[in-house]
Amino acid sequence: MIRMMALMHPASRHLDWVLIDPKNGQLPQVGDLVSSDAGGMPVYRVMALEDRQARLRDDLHGDDRVMPLGIFRWKAAG
């Protein structure tokens, strides 16, 4: 587990990050915060999952987008 400050996250809080490991079934779920870099920007909230795609929200900018789930290596620990 890695603890980093998500400097631009709206809550400006510390988040603990865990590596996403699909081999062990540790995949992001709806509501999780994900990033391609632990504590890096941007941080997205998973709004929906379909196949290997994720509908994401950038809480900082209010943007929604669909991206492949496989590009995200980290999720915020519960």
C-alpha positions, -999 to 999 in steps of 0.1 A, spaced: 0 0 0 13 35 -9 1 67 8 2 98 -14 -15 131 -13 -39 136 -42 -31 173 -43 -58 184 -67 -85 160 -56 -115 180 -45 -113 167 -9 -76 175 -8 -71 144 14 -45 117 17 -54 85 -1 -39 51 4 -33 34 -30 -33 -3 -38 -20 -19 -69 -48 -33 -92 -40 -70 -97 -64 -86 -121 -47 -120 -116 -59 -120 -79 -93 -106 -88 -85 -72 -74 -104 -51 -100 -119 -16 -95 -156 -15 -87 -182 12 -92 -174 41 -69 -137 34 -67 -111 61 -73 -85 50 -99 -53 64 -114 -26 52 -137 0 65 -112 -4 61 -74 -13 95 -61 -8 109 -96 -32 130 -116 -58 127 -129 -78 107 -105 -111 93 -118 -142 79 -100 -155 47 -116 -192 54 -125 -200 22 -145 -182 -9 -158 -191 -27 -191 -169 -53 -206 -133 -40 -202 -144 -3 -203 -150 21 -175 -172 51 -175 -152 76 -154 -158 110 -138 -131 135 -132 -145 151 -100 -121 180 -103 -133 191 -138 -167 175 -139 -158 156 -171 -171 122 -179 -153 98 -203 -151 61 -212 -116 45 -211 -102 10 -211 -100 -3 -175 -66 -19 -182 -48 14 -183 -53 20 -146 -27 4 -123 -39 19 -89 -71 23 -70 -77 41 -37 -78 17 -7 -112 15 9 
